Amino acid sequence: MRIVFQIGTLLLASIIFSSFSPAPEAKESIKWYSWEEAIELNKKEQKKIFIDVYTDWCGWCKRMDNSTFKNKDVIKYMNDNFYAVKFNAEQKEEINYKGHTLKYVGKGRRGYHELAYSLLDGRMGYPAFVYLAEDEKRITVSPGYKDAETIMKELVFISEDHFKTTSFDDFLKTYKSK
């Protein structure tokens, strides 16, 4: 009887503690493109472009990579609706875009890439997310760390063109999670 009680107690404890374990990570991942790949793909099949402007030393950027961008809902929505670009704001490689060569500028403490500077209007804070329309014109810049729930709201707001008719604050009043 005592053994049955102990096994029952252990079974109950394992059930209780397993309910507090973190949700399993998605087996899929966001399909990240280079700037050049996204621009080329957009010529063939137009989609909006999501740009994650980051740096290697940014702790909040790494946290998003390890949490927000591993959320299964974010992964699916991003892959279905955007060309997602990871862009290192301090990369040294040149980028040719619309007849211009954009380069690394070695000014300041760390330097920056001209594309990042242009996309962010010189406000070099990380992480920052830039949303481009299908015609590659900037829709908006969204600075700062975002958890999965917060970024999903932004992704829906942009991908479904709500930004054309309503403010983000008004959109949030009617938003239903996907």
C-alpha positions as CSV (number, residue, x, y, z in Angstrom):
1,M,0.0,0.0,0.0
2,R,2.8,2.4,0.9
3,I,4.6,1.8,-2.5
4,V,1.3,2.5,-4.4
5,F,0.9,5.7,-2.4
6,Q,4.5,6.8,-3.2
7,I,4.1,6.0,-6.9
8,G,0.8,7.9,-6.9
9,T,2.4,10.9,-5.2
10,L,5.4,10.9,-7.7
11,L,3.0,10.6,-10.6
12,L,0.9,13.5,-9.4
13,A,4.0,15.6,-8.7
14,S,5.4,15.0,-12.2
15,I,2.0,16.0,-13.8
16,I,1.9,19.2,-11.8
17,F,5.5,20.2,-12.5
18,S,5.3,19.3,-16.2
19,S,2.4,21.8,-16.5
20,F,4.9,24.5,-15.5
21,S,7.5,23.7,-18.0
22,P,8.0,26.1,-20.9
23,A,6.2,25.4,-24.1
24,P,8.2,23.4,-26.6
25,E,10.0,25.5,-29.3
26,A,8.7,25.4,-32.8
27,K,10.4,22.9,-35.1
28,E,10.1,25.4,-37.9
29,S,12.0,28.7,-38.0
30,I,11.6,32.1,-39.7
31,K,13.1,32.0,-43.2
32,W,15.5,34.9,-43.0
33,Y,16.8,36.4,-46.2
34,S,19.6,38.8,-46.9
35,W,18.6,42.2,-48.2
36,E,19.6,41.3,-51.7
37,E,17.6,38.0,-51.6
38,A,14.4,39.7,-50.4
39,I,14.6,42.4,-53.0
40,E,15.1,39.8,-55.8
41,L,12.2,37.6,-54.5
42,N,10.0,40.7,-54.2
43,K,10.5,41.3,-58.0
44,K,9.0,37.9,-58.7
45,E,6.3,37.8,-56.1
46,Q,5.5,40.9,-54.1
47,K,5.2,40.8,-50.4
48,K,5.8,43.2,-47.6
49,I,9.4,43.2,-46.2
50,F,10.1,42.9,-42.5
51,I,13.7,44.0,-41.6
52,D,15.2,43.2,-38.2
53,V,18.0,45.7,-37.8
54,Y,20.3,44.4,-35.1
55,T,23.9,44.3,-34.0
56,D,26.0,41.4,-32.7
57,W,26.4,43.0,-29.3
58,C,22.7,43.8,-28.7
59,G,21.4,41.8,-25.8
60,W,17.7,42.5,-26.5
61,C,18.3,41.4,-30.1
62,K,19.6,38.1,-28.9
63,R,16.7,37.7,-26.5
64,M,14.2,38.2,-29.4
65,D,16.1,35.6,-31.5
66,N,15.8,33.1,-28.6
67,S,12.2,33.8,-27.7
68,T,10.0,36.0,-29.9
69,F,11.3,34.7,-33.2
70,K,11.0,31.1,-32.0
71,N,7.3,31.4,-31.3
72,K,5.4,29.1,-33.7
73,D,2.7,31.7,-34.4
74,V,5.2,34.4,-35.2
75,I,7.2,32.0,-37.4
76,K,4.1,30.9,-39.4
77,Y,2.7,34.4,-39.8
78,M,6.1,35.9,-40.7
79,N,6.8,33.2,-43.3
80,D,3.4,33.4,-44.8
81,N,3.2,37.2,-45.1
82,F,6.6,38.8,-45.3
83,Y,10.1,38.5,-46.7
84,A,12.0,38.6,-43.4
85,V,15.4,40.2,-43.5
86,K,18.1,40.1,-40.8
87,F,20.3,43.1,-41.3
88,N,23.4,43.8,-39.1
89,A,23.6,47.5,-38.8
90,E,27.4,47.3,-38.5
91,Q,28.0,45.0,-41.4
92,K,31.0,45.8,-43.6
93,E,29.8,44.4,-46.9
94,E,28.6,46.9,-49.5
95,I,25.0,46.7,-50.8
96,N,24.0,47.9,-54.2
97,Y,20.4,49.1,-54.3
98,K,18.6,51.1,-57.0
99,G,21.9,52.4,-58.5
100,H,23.5,53.3,-55.2
101,T,26.3,51.6,-53.4
102,L,25.7,51.6,-49.6
103,K,28.7,51.1,-47.4
104,Y,30.0,50.7,-43.9
105,V,30.9,54.1,-42.3
106,G,33.6,53.8,-39.6
107,K,32.4,56.8,-37.6
108,G,31.6,56.9,-33.9
109,R,32.3,54.2,-31.4
110,R,31.3,51.3,-33.6
111,G,30.4,52.6,-37.0
112,Y,27.3,51.8,-39.0
113,H,26.1,50.7,-42.4
114,E,24.5,53.4,-44.6
115,L,21.5,51.2,-45.3
116,A,20.7,50.8,-41.6
117,Y,21.2,54.6,-41.1
118,S,18.8,55.3,-44.0
119,L,16.2,52.8,-42.9
120,L,16.2,54.1,-39.3
121,D,16.5,57.8,-40.2
122,G,19.8,57.9,-38.3
123,R,18.1,56.7,-35.0
124,M,20.6,53.9,-34.4
125,G,18.9,51.9,-31.6
126,Y,18.6,48.2,-31.5
127,P,16.6,46.1,-32.1
128,A,14.6,48.1,-34.6
129,F,12.1,46.7,-37.1
130,V,11.4,48.3,-40.5
131,Y,8.3,47.4,-42.5
132,L,8.4,48.0,-46.2
133,A,5.5,47.9,-48.6
134,E,5.5,45.7,-51.7
135,D,6.9,48.7,-53.6
136,E,9.8,48.8,-51.1
137,K,8.7,52.1,-49.6
138,R,8.9,52.3,-45.9
139,I,5.7,52.0,-44.0
140,T,7.1,52.4,-40.5
141,V,9.9,51.9,-38.1
142,S,9.2,50.0,-34.8
143,P,12.0,50.3,-32.3
144,G,12.7,48.1,-29.2
145,Y,12.2,44.6,-27.9
146,K,8.9,42.9,-28.6
147,D,7.5,39.7,-27.1
148,A,5.6,37.4,-29.4
149,E,2.1,38.8,-28.6
150,T,3.2,42.4,-29.2
151,I,5.0,41.6,-32.5
152,M,2.0,39.6,-33.8
153,K,-0.2,42.7,-33.4
154,E,2.3,44.7,-35.5
155,L,2.6,42.0,-38.1
156,V,-1.2,41.8,-38.6
157,F,-1.6,45.6,-38.5
158,I,1.0,45.9,-41.3
159,S,0.3,42.8,-43.4
160,E,-3.4,43.3,-43.6
161,D,-3.0,47.0,-44.5
162,H,-4.8,48.3,-41.4
163,F,-2.2,51.1,-41.2
164,K,-3.8,52.6,-44.3
165,T,-7.1,53.3,-42.6
166,T,-6.6,53.4,-38.8
167,S,-4.0,54.3,-36.2
168,F,-2.2,51.4,-34.4
169,D,-3.9,52.5,-31.1
170,D,-7.4,52.2,-32.6
171,F,-6.4,48.9,-34.3
172,L,-5.4,47.5,-30.9
173,K,-8.9,48.2,-29.5
174,T,-10.4,45.7,-32.0
175,Y,-7.6,43.3,-32.5
176,K,-8.3,39.6,-32.1
177,S,-5.3,37.3,-31.8
178,K,-4.6,35.1,-34.9
